[in-house]
Amino acid sequence: MPSSRQDPAPIHPWTTPAPTPAPLQQPLLERPGHRPPGPRRFLRDVDLPYLSNGAIGLVFTASGPIAVTLAVGAAGGLTQDQLASWVFGILFSGGAATLIMSLLYRQPLGFAWSIPGTVLLGPSLQHLSFPEVVGTFFTAGLLILALGATGVVRRIMATIPMPIVMAMVAAVFLRFGTDIVSSSQANPAIAAPMVGAFLLLTAVPGLGKFLPPVLGTLVAGCLAVAVSGQFVPRGPGPLLAAPVFTPPVFTWAAQLELVVPLALTVLFVQNGQGIAVLRAAGHRPPVNVFAIVSGAFSVLNAGLGAVSACVTGPTNALLTSSGAKERQYTAAVTYGCLALACAALAPTLTRLMLATPKEFVLVLGGIAMLRALQQAFVTAFSTTFTLGALVTFVVTISGLDLFNIHSAFWGLVIGYAASRLLERPDHAGS
């Protein structure tokens, strides 16, 4: 009687079943997607808008953030030589890391230093000696380097939905937008010409092609400062930087107070912002390599008595604010070269930047950041995970500060937890 069951086809001894292909695993160290550009390629890609973006990125980085660094260091009793060495270290490491990474990956990968990390040092310098703080710089740099080498940073970043990360970025960047309004009220003689120049060059595309809007804002601001007589030079000082090595002192009290907050601030607040901004601009930043490079240059900074190196959101937002994404690496190269030059002239640069009214820097940075702020809001609140994004935004902007860790970190943690609890369909569909 015939059977309805079919016997399996015979397997010959010389044949074996095809193995199931294993899923491709991303290497620990992300590889560049392109060959580094040669001199001819760079000269073909560079143009005025990219030079402008790089220069404005440097002006922004070397003005307000430098002022914060000097204020924290001076309040902590640092000597003039120690302050100059700190400024040299952060500018040198930022420029060198930016040049190396941007040319290697042919992407605008801008490095600077941790401003939240600098701010949290203020209270610590009131009861810890500077050598003890330098000891925490070394340990934090090694911890950042080790976490990057394990690959754990990329895995953690991959679990957090982009809208939630961009909500954190929007909260951090919001003050750059409000600074335009407050500066216009406080110093209209400086702010009004800058805002007017930006609006005119943006509204008239023909003029904007001749003179990029943000570059026009910079020019208008410089003229306004000169005409209004608000450029107040400081007293004479050294022309070139003279780095100073501060021998570290390792104490349990200092290590427990600062190392973990410094490391978390670099990896998830500063680098997290930079990664989100670059992804929103269409780039593929190497997350693990970012962590490793940040750790290595943080150790270099520590040798010069300077706070941790990191990737920053504002700097990368400026570098990617206009132009074709394939050519934006030239803006980062411009920024890196200028940062190295300014590192050598750190004392002179500091005196010049502090001689300008603060409204000049605030309006310039705010206008240059508008597109990035707009993109952050659109990404955070236009599709899914909107409740988690809202919680992240609210917590970050609240200034919540637990265990000396910046509110942006707690915004990510609390916003992600709220999203997992209340937006399960979004997570199931992602």
ChimeraX attribute file (.defattr): number of C-alpha atoms within 10 A of each C-alpha:
attribute: neighborCount
match mode: 1-to-1
recipient: residues
	/A:1	3
	/A:2	4
	/A:3	6
	/A:4	6
	/A:5	6
	/A:6	6
	/A:7	7
	/A:8	6
	/A:9	6
	/A:10	6
	/A:11	9
	/A:12	7
	/A:13	6
	/A:14	5
	/A:15	7
	/A:16	8
	/A:17	6
	/A:18	6
	/A:19	6
	/A:20	6
	/A:21	6
	/A:22	6
	/A:23	6
	/A:24	6
	/A:25	6
	/A:26	8
	/A:27	9
	/A:28	16
	/A:29	16
	/A:30	15
	/A:31	12
	/A:32	16
	/A:33	11
	/A:34	11
	/A:35	10
	/A:36	17
	/A:37	17
	/A:38	10
	/A:39	9
	/A:40	8
	/A:41	11
	/A:42	17
	/A:43	11
	/A:44	10
	/A:45	17
	/A:46	17
	/A:47	15
	/A:48	14
	/A:49	23
	/A:50	28
	/A:51	20
	/A:52	24
	/A:53	30
	/A:54	31
	/A:55	24
	/A:56	24
	/A:57	28
	/A:58	25
	/A:59	19
	/A:60	22
	/A:61	23
	/A:62	24
	/A:63	22
	/A:64	18
	/A:65	16
	/A:66	22
	/A:67	16
	/A:68	15
	/A:69	24
	/A:70	20
	/A:71	15
	/A:72	20
	/A:73	22
	/A:74	16
	/A:75	13
	/A:76	19
	/A:77	14
	/A:78	17
	/A:79	11
	/A:80	13
	/A:81	14
	/A:82	22
	/A:83	25
	/A:84	27
	/A:85	25
	/A:86	30
	/A:87	30
	/A:88	29
	/A:89	32
	/A:90	32
	/A:91	29
	/A:92	26
	/A:93	28
	/A:94	28
	/A:95	27
	/A:96	20
	/A:97	23
	/A:98	27
	/A:99	26
	/A:100	16
	/A:101	24
	/A:102	24
	/A:103	22
	/A:104	17
	/A:105	21
	/A:106	25
	/A:107	28
	/A:108	30
	/A:109	33
	/A:110	34
	/A:111	34
	/A:112	31
	/A:113	27
	/A:114	25
	/A:115	22
	/A:116	20
	/A:117	24
	/A:118	20
	/A:119	17
	/A:120	18
	/A:121	22
	/A:122	17
	/A:123	13
	/A:124	18
	/A:125	19
	/A:126	12
	/A:127	10
	/A:128	15
	/A:129	15
	/A:130	22
	/A:131	16
	/A:132	21
	/A:133	26
	/A:134	26
	/A:135	23
	/A:136	28
	/A:137	28
	/A:138	26
	/A:139	22
	/A:140	27
	/A:141	29
	/A:142	21
	/A:143	22
	/A:144	28
	/A:145	24
	/A:146	16
	/A:147	18
	/A:148	24
	/A:149	17
	/A:150	14
	/A:151	18
	/A:152	14
	/A:153	20
	/A:154	19
	/A:155	12
	/A:156	10
	/A:157	17
	/A:158	11
	/A:159	9
	/A:160	16
	/A:161	19
	/A:162	20
	/A:163	26
	/A:164	31
	/A:165	30
	/A:166	29
	/A:167	32
	/A:168	35
	/A:169	30
	/A:170	26
	/A:171	23
	/A:172	20
	/A:173	23
	/A:174	19
	/A:175	15
	/A:176	21
	/A:177	18
	/A:178	14
	/A:179	19
	/A:180	24
	/A:181	16
	/A:182	15
	/A:183	20
	/A:184	21
	/A:185	13
	/A:186	12
	/A:187	14
	/A:188	15
	/A:189	18
	/A:190	26
	/A:191	27
	/A:192	19
	/A:193	19
	/A:194	28
	/A:195	22
	/A:196	14
	/A:197	20
	/A:198	23
	/A:199	15
	/A:200	15
	/A:201	21
	/A:202	18
	/A:203	12
	/A:204	11
	/A:205	13
	/A:206	10
	/A:207	14
	/A:208	18
	/A:209	13
	/A:210	12
	/A:211	18
	/A:212	20
	/A:213	27
	/A:214	29
	/A:215	23
	/A:216	23
	/A:217	27
	/A:218	25
	/A:219	15
	/A:220	22
	/A:221	25
	/A:222	17
	/A:223	15
	/A:224	20
	/A:225	19
	/A:226	14
	/A:227	12
	/A:228	10
	/A:229	10
	/A:230	14
	/A:231	17
	/A:232	15
	/A:233	12
	/A:234	13
	/A:235	6
	/A:236	9
	/A:237	9
	/A:238	11
	/A:239	12
	/A:240	16
	/A:241	20
	/A:242	15
	/A:243	19
	/A:244	17
	/A:245	13
	/A:246	18
	/A:247	15
	/A:248	18
	/A:249	15
	/A:250	16
	/A:251	14
	/A:252	9
	/A:253	10
	/A:254	19
	/A:255	17
	/A:256	11
	/A:257	16
	/A:258	23
	/A:259	21
	/A:260	19
	/A:261	20
	/A:262	28
	/A:263	27
	/A:264	19
	/A:265	24
	/A:266	30
	/A:267	26
	/A:268	21
	/A:269	30
	/A:270	27
	/A:271	24
	/A:272	26
	/A:273	26
	/A:274	27
	/A:275	26
	/A:276	26
	/A:277	28
	/A:278	22
	/A:279	12
	/A:280	18
	/A:281	18
	/A:282	11
	/A:283	19
	/A:284	16
	/A:285	20
	/A:286	18
	/A:287	23
	/A:288	24
	/A:289	21
	/A:290	28
	/A:291	29
	/A:292	23
	/A:293	22
	/A:294	31
	/A:295	30
	/A:296	22
	/A:297	26
	/A:298	31
	/A:299	26
	/A:300	22
	/A:301	29
	/A:302	28
	/A:303	23
	/A:304	24
	/A:305	31
	/A:306	30
	/A:307	31
	/A:308	33
	/A:309	33
	/A:310	31
	/A:311	29
	/A:312	25
	/A:313	27
	/A:314	27
	/A:315	28
	/A:316	29
	/A:317	28
	/A:318	30
	/A:319	33
	/A:320	31
	/A:321	22
	/A:322	20
	/A:323	14
	/A:324	12
	/A:325	15
	/A:326	13
	/A:327	21
	/A:328	28
	/A:329	30
	/A:330	28
	/A:331	34
	/A:332	35
	/A:333	30
	/A:334	23
	/A:335	32
	/A:336	31
	/A:337	20
	/A:338	19
	/A:339	31
	/A:340	21
	/A:341	15
	/A:342	23
	/A:343	27
	/A:344	20
	/A:345	19
	/A:346	29
	/A:347	24
	/A:348	19
	/A:349	20
	/A:350	19
	/A:351	16
	/A:352	15
	/A:353	22
	/A:354	18
	/A:355	14
	/A:356	19
	/A:357	15
	/A:358	16
	/A:359	23
	/A:360	24
	/A:361	24
	/A:362	25
	/A:363	28
	/A:364	25
	/A:365	27
	/A:366	22
	/A:367	23
	/A:368	29
	/A:369	23
	/A:370	18
	/A:371	15
	/A:372	24
	/A:373	26
	/A:374	13
	/A:375	16
	/A:376	26
	/A:377	20
	/A:378	15
	/A:379	20
	/A:380	27
	/A:381	18
	/A:382	10
	/A:383	10
	/A:384	20
	/A:385	25
	/A:386	20
	/A:387	19
	/A:388	29
	/A:389	30
	/A:390	22
	/A:391	23
	/A:392	35
	/A:393	26
	/A:394	19
	/A:395	23
	/A:396	26
	/A:397	19
	/A:398	13
	/A:399	13
	/A:400	16
	/A:401	15
	/A:402	11
	/A:403	9
	/A:404	20
	/A:405	21
	/A:406	23
	/A:407	24
	/A:408	32
	/A:409	25
	/A:410	20
	/A:411	30
	/A:412	27
	/A:413	16
	/A:414	17
	/A:415	29
	/A:416	24
	/A:417	16
	/A:418	19
	/A:419	24
	/A:420	16
	/A:421	11
	/A:422	14
	/A:423	17
	/A:424	13
	/A:425	12
	/A:426	15
	/A:427	14
	/A:428	8
	/A:429	7
	/A:430	8
